[in-house]
């Protein structure tokens, strides 16, 4: 692969080409990274990672929606009949959450719509 860079002469261009080719050789896709570090799709370790990752993502979504609504964890907990500590655990991904609970927090607690799609 040849690159023509005229910053510091031809020597730099060759060095740059060699370095970028080395980096490209070491790059992996995110799926390859997950396969290597979390197990192949369908494995128990990968399923566990995917589940905890989902809990974390849902928690972040809840936190962002709550802050957009200018509500505290305490206010959301009171409005939905839960505890502030439970809201905190959800928002930090430390508690798995049922869809019905997530629905209640979003729709009843925050007055927003929860939309789910498959595809």
C-alpha positions in Angstrom: 0.0 0.0 0.0 1.6 3.3 -1.1 0.8 6.6 0.4 2.3 9.9 -0.8 2.7 12.4 2.0 4.9 15.4 1.6 5.3 16.7 5.1 8.8 15.7 6.0 10.0 14.0 2.8 9.9 10.5 1.5 11.4 8.9 4.6 8.4 10.0 6.6 6.0 8.7 4.0 7.5 5.2 4.1 7.5 5.2 7.9 3.9 6.4 8.0 2.9 3.6 5.6 4.6 0.9 7.6 3.1 2.1 10.9 -0.5 2.4 9.6 -0.3 -1.0 8.0 0.8 -2.5 11.3 -2.1 -0.8 13.1 -4.6 -2.1 10.5 -3.2 -5.6 10.9 -3.9 -5.4 14.7 -7.4 -3.9 14.4 -10.4 -6.1 15.1 -14.2 -5.6 14.8 -16.2 -5.1 17.9 -17.8 -8.5 17.4 -14.3 -10.1 17.2 -13.4 -8.3 20.4 -16.5 -9.7 22.1 -15.9 -13.2 20.8 -12.3 -13.2 22.1 -13.0 -11.5 25.5 -16.6 -12.4 26.4 -17.1 -15.7 24.5 -18.8 -16.7 21.3 -22.4 -15.9 20.8 -24.6 -18.5 22.4 -22.0 -19.3 25.1 -23.0 -18.9 28.8 -20.3 -16.3 29.3 -21.5 -14.2 26.3 -25.1 -14.5 27.4 -24.2 -13.3 30.9 -22.3 -10.4 29.4 -25.1 -9.4 27.0 -27.6 -9.5 29.8 -25.5 -7.2 32.1 -24.8 -5.0 29.1 -28.5 -4.6 28.5 -29.2 -3.8 32.1 -26.5 -1.1 32.0 -27.9 0.4 28.7 -31.4 0.5 30.1 -30.1 2.1 33.3 -28.4 4.9 31.3 -31.5 5.4 29.2 -33.6 5.7 32.4 -31.1 8.1 34.0 -31.1 10.4 30.9 -34.9 10.4 30.6 -35.2 11.2 34.3 -32.7 14.1 34.1 -34.5 15.4 31.0 -37.7 15.4 33.0 -35.8 17.3 35.8 -36.7 14.7 38.4 -34.6 13.3 41.2 -34.4 9.6 41.9 -36.4 10.2 45.0 -39.2 11.9 43.1 -39.3 9.1 40.5 -39.4 6.5 43.2 -42.3 8.2 45.0 -44.3 8.6 41.8 -43.9 4.9 40.9 -44.1 3.3 44.4 -40.5 2.1 44.4 -37.4 3.0 46.5 -34.7 5.5 45.6 -32.1 2.8 46.1 -33.8 0.6 43.5 -33.8 3.5 41.0 -30.1 4.0 41.7 -29.3 0.3 41.2 -31.2 0.3 37.9 -29.4 3.5 36.7 -26.0 2.0 37.5 -26.8 -1.3 35.8 -26.5 -3.2 39.1 -30.0 -4.5 39.1 -31.8 -6.4 36.4 -35.1 -4.9 35.5 -38.3 -6.5 34.2 -39.9 -4.9 31.2 -43.1 -4.2 33.2 -41.1 -2.2 35.8 -39.2 -0.3 33.1 -42.6 0.5 31.4 -43.9 1.8 34.8 -40.9 4.0 35.4 -40.9 5.5 31.9 -44.7 5.8 31.2 -46.1 6.4 34.6 -43.1 7.9 36.4 -41.8 10.1 33.6 -44.9 10.5 31.5 -43.0 9.4 28.4 -43.6 6.7 25.8 -41.7 3.4 25.8 -41.3 2.1 22.3 -39.8 -1.4 21.6 -39.0 -2.7 18.1 -37.6 -5.9 16.8 -35.5 -5.9 13.7 
